[in-house]
Amino acid sequence: MERKICLDTDFLVNFLTNKKEEVDFVRENEASADFATTYLNLFELYYGAYRSKDSQNKLGIIPPLLSRINVLNLSDESVEKAGEIQAKLRQKGKMIKFRDLLIGTIALVNGYSIKTKNIKHFERIEGLTVSD
């Protein structure tokens, strides 16, 4: 059965800069996994690239990535779920940043787990499977 894995920005940056752990993970799983990211992660990649001293080079590596993975968008369901989750987190005093909340709920409602180093935020999203 194909695993659905949403790749967070930190993972994608490390993959795009050829970090061994992330490159090995993709190689080991690309035949059996459906990799995706979200438009929010894509925004973060472009933002980082434009801020870089080497922006033209960094911008050039994003399109080939996009040809290999799905990009998940906001939906009525994902923003409603985000509102529900953030309200519950606020009651507990454990709110998370809106970008992480939206990334996580987009993954959740589309049936994806999330691959990230930011475990502490994403694990607060009930029902979302998180791995580093």
C-alpha positions in Angstrom: 0.0 0.0 0.0 1.3 3.4 -0.9 2.2 5.7 2.0 1.1 9.3 1.7 3.8 11.6 3.1 3.7 15.4 3.1 7.2 16.9 3.2 7.7 19.9 5.4 9.9 22.9 4.5 12.8 21.8 6.7 12.9 18.4 5.0 12.6 20.0 1.5 15.4 22.5 2.2 17.7 19.7 3.4 16.8 17.5 0.4 17.4 20.3 -2.1 20.8 21.0 -0.5 21.6 17.3 -0.8 21.7 16.4 2.9 22.4 12.7 3.1 19.5 11.7 5.5 16.8 13.4 3.4 18.2 12.2 0.0 18.5 8.6 1.3 14.9 8.8 2.7 13.6 9.8 -0.7 15.6 7.2 -2.6 14.4 4.5 -0.2 10.8 5.5 -0.3 10.0 7.0 -3.7 8.8 3.8 -5.2 6.3 3.1 -2.4 5.3 6.6 -1.3 3.2 9.4 -2.6 5.2 12.5 -1.7 3.5 15.9 -1.5 4.0 19.3 0.1 1.6 22.2 0.5 1.4 25.6 -1.1 2.4 27.1 2.3 5.7 25.1 2.2 6.2 26.2 -1.4 5.8 29.8 -0.2 8.4 29.2 2.5 10.8 27.7 -0.1 10.4 30.7 -2.5 10.7 33.2 0.4 13.9 31.6 1.5 15.3 31.5 -2.0 14.5 35.2 -2.6 16.2 36.1 0.7 19.3 34.1 -0.3 22.5 35.7 -1.6 22.4 33.1 -4.3 18.7 33.5 -5.1 18.9 32.7 -8.9 20.5 29.4 -8.2 18.1 28.6 -5.3 15.1 29.6 -7.4 16.2 27.2 -10.2 16.0 24.1 -8.0 12.4 24.5 -7.0 10.7 23.8 -10.4 12.3 20.3 -10.8 11.1 19.4 -7.3 7.6 20.4 -8.2 7.6 18.1 -11.2 8.2 15.2 -8.8 5.7 15.8 -6.0 2.1 16.8 -5.5 1.2 20.2 -4.1 -1.7 20.2 -1.7 -3.9 23.3 -1.3 -6.2 24.9 1.3 -9.8 23.7 1.2 -12.9 24.5 3.0 -12.4 21.3 5.0 -8.8 22.1 5.9 -9.4 25.6 7.1 -12.5 24.5 9.2 -10.3 21.8 10.7 -7.6 24.3 11.4 -10.1 26.6 13.2 -11.3 23.7 15.3 -7.9 22.5 16.3 -6.5 26.0 17.1 -9.5 26.8 19.3 -8.9 23.6 21.2 -5.1 24.4 21.4 -5.9 27.9 22.7 -8.0 26.5 25.5 -5.0 24.4 26.5 -2.6 27.3 26.1 -0.7 25.4 23.4 -1.4 27.3 20.2 0.9 26.9 17.2 1.9 29.2 14.4 -0.7 29.6 11.7 1.5 28.3 8.9 2.3 25.1 10.8 -1.3 24.7 11.7 -2.5 25.1 8.1 0.3 22.8 6.7 -0.6 20.1 9.3 -4.4 20.3 8.7 -4.0 20.3 4.9 -1.9 17.1 5.2 -4.4 15.6 7.7 -7.6 16.2 5.7 -5.8 14.8 2.6 -4.8 11.6 4.4 -1.0 12.4 4.5 1.4 12.0 7.4 4.0 14.8 7.8 7.8 14.4 7.6 9.4 17.2 9.6 12.0 18.1 12.2 9.4 20.4 13.9 7.8 17.6 15.9 6.8 19.8 18.8 4.3 21.9 16.8 2.9 19.2 14.5 2.3 16.6 17.2 -0.2 19.0 18.7 -2.5 18.4 15.7 -4.8 15.6 16.8 -5.0 12.8 14.3 -1.9 13.8 12.3 0.9 11.2 12.0 4.3 13.0 12.4 7.8 11.6 11.8 11.2 13.2 11.7 
